[in-house]
Amino acid sequence: MIAATATADGQPDVAKALAFIAHRGDAICFARSVWHATLTVLDAPAEVIMLMWRAEAGDDTMYFDLGEPLLIEL
């Protein structure tokens, strides 16, 4: 999973993005104004449960085009 905090203008701070590897039984909770990429299974089939609360303003799902891929080193 990749996550980045937002810059002052609300865009993801790609230069400070962090990658995490979750394991069975882990839970992930995103704080407000944290951008994240979709979850990706690396080596085996997996089941994922997602809970999401919708914002009244309707701006709870936003997309950002990176322009170029991020290199993730494990």
N, C-alpha and C positions, 0 to 999 in steps of 0.2 A: 504494500500500500504506500502511496506517495502522498504527502501532505505539505502544504505551505500556508503560512499566515498571509494576511492581506497587507498590501501597501496602503499608504495614506489615501490613495484614490480608489481603494477597494479591489484592485486587481491582485492576483496571486504574486507573491514575492518568489519568483521561480529560482532566483539565485540562492535562496535560503531553503529551498525544498528539501525535505528529508524522506528517506525510504525506510520502511519497517517490514519485517517479516513476522507475521502472526502465526501462532501455532494452535493446535486443537485446544479449545476451551478459552481462548483469548477473547476479550471483548474490546471494541474500539468505540470511543465516544468522542465526537468532534465538537470542539468549542465553536461558538459563533465566530464568523469571519475566518474560518479555516477552510481553505480550498483543498479538495482531495480528488485523486484519480480513481477510476473504477478499481475494484478489487480484482486481482488476478491470481488464479491458482497456478502454481509453478510446476508441481510434480505428480499430482494425483487428483482424482475426482474429489470434490468437496461439497459440503452443504453450508450455505451462508444464510443467516437470518438478518433482515434489516428492519429497523423501526425508524420511522421518520414522522416528525410533526410538521405540519404545513404552517407557514407564516401567513398571517392575515393579509399582508401586503401582496402576497403572491410571488415574492421574489426569492423563494427558497430553493429554486433550481435554476442555476446559471451555468453557462458554458464558457470556456476560455480556450482559444486556439494558441498553442505554444509556439507555433511557427516552425520550430525545429525540435527533434526528439531530445529527451533528457537521457544522459548516460548514467545508468545505475550500476555501481560497483559493489558486488557482494563480498 
